[in-house]
Amino acid sequence: MTITSVNPVAKFGAAVVLALVLLASLDLVTATVALVAELLLMPLLGLDWRMFWRRTAAIWIAAPLAGVTTVLYGQDSGRVLLEAWFITVTEGSVDFGLVITVRVLAAGLPAVALFVTVDPTDLADGLAQVLRLPARFVLGGLAGLRLVGLFLDDWRALGLARRARGVADRGRIRRFVNQSFALLVLSVRRGSKLATAMEARGFGSEIERTWARPSPFGRREWALMAGAAAVAALAVVVSVSVGSWRSVLG
């Protein structure tokens, strides 16, 4: 059984629960236990491993970079291991860099993996029907999200058009700036037309609107939230049991 069809609001809530616990801790044990538990539960997401690695590649790259930056430029404590120019590496900075790396992985992987299979329309339905967010805000955000793909197509079309006119052969920085400004103008015009069209169709009305598709929040959603809370609680309990728990509050 997978959680592909679980309400997106529950996926968002599960990611927030895990992130809050990881952000509140500063020890390696909490992040490691959470990361191991998350990796063991990943098959329940219904993703094949190729898609999983492709979609989470940015997290696997960003986490070590954040750790290395902390090791080189973080707060110094303990014995000095390396000192060169403005770089000082100490035992404390190495430990904290390792903690940062694992924390980024433990917080980022479930957040990305949970939202891989989320449809923007389903998310908008959940935000409006489950969380009761204002319909105008939800629909405006959905419309903007739907235009992201068009922006990419417009960027490619602008590049081809400029190249066909012979104005994109030299000067990459200048070409990027000019093409970005052209895309901005095109986006503003498209956004204005979209806003007018939505107003004409009654999307800005103060009357409480109905929804074509219901967004149920039942036992599967609560089970996902409980699973995230259980992983977070397990990480904290293990950390406290071995005496390594450190809170950001001191």
C-alpha positions as CSV (number, residue, x, y, z in Angstrom):
1,M,0.0,0.0,0.0
2,T,1.4,3.4,-1.0
3,I,0.5,6.9,0.1
4,T,0.4,8.4,-3.4
5,S,-3.3,9.3,-3.2
6,V,-3.2,10.7,0.3
7,N,-4.5,14.2,0.7
8,P,-1.6,16.7,0.0
9,V,-2.5,18.6,3.2
10,A,-1.5,15.5,5.2
11,K,1.7,15.2,3.3
12,F,2.5,18.8,4.0
13,G,1.7,18.3,7.7
14,A,3.9,15.2,7.9
15,A,6.8,17.1,6.4
16,V,6.3,20.0,8.8
17,V,6.3,17.7,11.8
18,L,9.6,16.1,10.9
19,A,11.2,19.5,10.0
20,L,10.2,21.1,13.3
21,V,11.7,18.3,15.4
22,L,14.9,18.3,13.3
23,L,15.2,22.1,13.5
24,A,14.7,22.0,17.3
25,S,17.7,19.6,17.8
26,L,21.4,20.1,17.4
27,D,22.7,16.6,17.9
28,L,23.7,13.9,15.4
29,V,21.8,11.1,16.9
30,T,18.3,12.7,16.4
31,A,19.0,13.5,12.8
32,T,20.6,10.1,12.0
33,V,17.7,8.1,13.6
34,A,15.1,10.2,11.7
35,L,17.0,9.8,8.4
36,V,17.3,6.0,8.7
37,A,13.7,5.7,9.6
38,E,12.7,7.8,6.7
39,L,14.8,5.8,4.2
40,L,13.2,2.6,5.5
41,L,9.7,4.1,4.9
42,M,10.5,5.5,1.5
43,P,9.1,2.5,-0.4
44,L,5.6,3.4,0.9
45,L,5.7,6.5,-1.2
46,G,5.2,4.5,-4.3
47,L,8.2,5.9,-6.1
48,D,10.7,3.9,-8.1
49,W,14.3,4.4,-7.0
50,R,15.3,6.1,-10.3
51,M,12.7,8.8,-9.8
52,F,13.6,9.1,-6.2
53,W,17.2,9.7,-6.9
54,R,16.5,12.1,-9.7
55,R,14.0,14.2,-7.8
56,T,16.1,14.4,-4.6
57,A,19.5,14.9,-6.3
58,A,19.5,18.6,-5.3
59,I,19.2,17.6,-1.6
60,W,22.0,15.1,-1.8
61,I,24.2,17.8,-3.3
62,A,23.1,20.7,-1.0
63,A,23.5,18.8,2.2
64,P,27.3,18.1,1.9
65,L,27.9,21.6,0.7
66,A,26.1,23.0,3.7
67,G,28.2,20.7,6.0
68,V,31.5,21.7,4.3
69,T,30.7,25.4,4.6
70,T,29.9,24.9,8.3
71,V,33.2,23.1,8.9
72,L,35.2,25.8,7.2
73,Y,33.5,28.9,8.5
74,G,31.4,27.7,11.5
75,Q,31.9,28.7,15.1
76,D,35.2,27.4,16.4
77,S,35.3,25.2,19.4
78,G,37.6,22.4,20.7
79,R,41.0,21.5,19.3
80,V,42.2,23.2,16.1
81,L,42.7,20.7,13.3
82,L,43.5,23.1,10.5
83,E,44.3,26.8,10.2
84,A,45.0,28.6,6.9
85,W,44.4,32.2,6.2
86,F,40.8,33.0,7.1
87,I,39.9,29.3,7.4
88,T,39.9,27.5,10.8
89,V,38.8,23.9,11.2
90,T,38.2,22.7,14.7
91,E,36.7,19.6,16.3
92,G,33.5,21.4,17.1
93,S,33.1,22.8,13.6
94,V,33.6,19.3,12.1
95,D,31.0,17.8,14.5
96,F,28.5,20.6,13.8
97,G,29.1,20.3,10.0
98,L,28.3,16.6,10.1
99,V,25.1,17.4,12.1
100,I,24.1,20.0,9.5
101,T,24.6,17.6,6.7
102,V,22.4,14.9,8.2
103,R,19.8,17.4,9.3
104,V,19.4,18.8,5.8
105,L,19.0,15.3,4.4
106,A,16.5,14.2,7.1
107,A,14.4,17.3,6.7
108,G,14.7,17.8,2.9
109,L,14.3,14.2,1.6
110,P,10.7,13.6,3.0
111,A,9.6,17.1,2.0
112,V,10.7,16.6,-1.6
113,A,9.6,12.9,-1.9
114,L,6.2,13.5,-0.4
115,F,5.4,16.2,-2.9
116,V,6.7,14.5,-6.0
117,T,3.3,12.9,-6.7
118,V,1.2,15.9,-5.6
119,D,-1.0,17.4,-8.3
120,P,-1.3,21.2,-7.9
121,T,-5.1,21.1,-8.3
122,D,-5.4,18.5,-5.5
123,L,-3.2,20.7,-3.3
124,A,-5.4,23.7,-3.9
125,D,-8.6,21.7,-3.2
126,G,-7.0,20.5,0.1
127,L,-5.9,24.0,1.1
128,A,-9.4,25.4,0.5
129,Q,-11.5,22.6,1.9
130,V,-9.4,21.2,4.7
131,L,-7.4,24.2,5.9
132,R,-10.2,26.7,4.9
133,L,-7.8,29.1,3.3
134,P,-9.4,32.0,1.3
135,A,-10.6,30.8,-2.1
136,R,-9.1,33.8,-3.9
137,F,-5.7,33.2,-2.4
138,V,-5.8,29.5,-3.3
139,L,-7.0,29.9,-6.8
140,G,-4.6,32.7,-7.5
141,G,-1.7,30.6,-6.3
142,L,-2.9,27.6,-8.4
143,A,-3.2,29.8,-11.5
144,G,0.3,31.1,-11.0
145,L,1.7,27.6,-10.5
146,R,0.1,26.4,-13.7
147,L,2.0,29.2,-15.6
148,V,5.4,28.0,-14.6
149,G,5.5,25.5,-17.5
150,L,4.5,28.3,-19.9
151,F,7.4,30.5,-18.6
152,L,9.9,27.8,-19.5
153,D,8.3,27.5,-23.0
154,D,8.4,31.3,-23.4
155,W,12.1,31.4,-22.3
156,R,13.0,28.8,-25.0
157,A,10.9,30.6,-27.6
158,L,12.4,34.0,-26.8
159,G,15.9,32.5,-27.1
160,L,15.2,30.9,-30.5
161,A,13.5,34.1,-31.8
162,R,16.5,36.3,-30.7
163,R,18.9,33.8,-32.2
164,A,17.0,33.8,-35.5
165,R,17.3,37.7,-35.6
166,G,21.0,37.5,-34.9
167,V,20.9,39.3,-31.6
168,A,21.9,36.4,-29.4
169,D,25.3,35.4,-30.7
170,R,27.6,37.2,-28.3
171,G,27.5,38.5,-24.7
172,R,25.9,35.8,-22.5
173,I,25.3,38.2,-19.6
174,R,23.8,40.9,-21.8
175,R,21.7,38.3,-23.6
176,F,20.4,36.9,-20.3
177,V,19.5,40.3,-18.9
178,N,17.7,41.4,-22.1
179,Q,15.9,38.1,-22.4
180,S,14.9,38.1,-18.7
181,F,13.4,41.6,-19.1
182,A,11.5,40.5,-22.2
183,L,10.1,37.5,-20.2
184,L,9.1,39.8,-17.3
185,V,7.1,42.0,-19.7
186,L,5.5,39.0,-21.3
187,S,4.6,37.5,-17.9
188,V,3.1,40.8,-16.6
189,R,0.9,41.0,-19.7
190,R,-0.2,37.4,-19.4
191,G,-0.9,37.8,-15.7
192,S,-3.0,40.8,-16.3
193,K,-5.0,39.0,-19.0
194,L,-5.4,36.0,-16.7
195,A,-6.6,38.1,-13.8
196,T,-9.2,39.8,-16.0
197,A,-10.4,36.5,-17.3
198,M,-10.7,35.0,-13.8
199,E,-12.6,38.1,-12.6
200,A,-15.0,37.8,-15.5
201,R,-15.7,34.2,-14.6
202,G,-16.5,35.1,-11.0
203,F,-13.4,33.9,-9.2
204,G,-13.2,37.2,-7.3
205,S,-16.7,37.0,-5.9
206,E,-17.3,37.3,-2.2
207,I,-20.0,34.5,-2.4
208,E,-18.8,31.3,-0.8
209,R,-17.9,29.0,-3.7
210,T,-18.4,25.3,-4.2
211,W,-15.7,22.8,-5.3
212,A,-16.0,20.4,-8.2
213,R,-13.9,17.7,-6.5
214,P,-14.1,16.9,-2.7
215,S,-10.9,16.8,-0.7
216,P,-11.4,14.1,1.9
217,F,-9.2,13.9,5.0
218,G,-9.7,10.5,6.7
219,R,-7.9,7.6,8.3
220,R,-5.1,7.4,5.7
221,E,-4.3,11.0,6.2
222,W,-4.3,10.7,10.0
223,A,-2.2,7.6,9.7
224,L,0.5,9.5,7.7
225,M,0.5,12.3,10.3
226,A,0.8,9.8,13.1
227,G,3.7,8.0,11.3
228,A,5.6,11.2,10.9
229,A,5.0,12.0,14.6
230,A,6.2,8.5,15.5
231,V,9.4,8.9,13.5
232,A,10.0,12.3,15.2
233,A,9.3,10.9,18.7
234,L,11.5,7.9,18.1
235,A,14.4,10.1,17.1
236,V,14.0,12.3,20.2
237,V,13.6,9.3,22.5
238,V,16.7,7.5,21.2
239,S,18.7,10.7,21.5
240,V,17.6,11.4,25.0
241,S,18.2,7.8,26.0
242,V,21.8,7.8,24.9
243,G,22.4,11.3,26.4
244,S,23.2,13.2,23.2
245,W,20.1,15.4,23.0
246,R,20.9,19.0,22.4
247,S,18.2,21.6,21.8
248,V,18.5,24.9,20.0
249,L,17.1,26.6,23.1
250,G,20.1,25.5,25.1
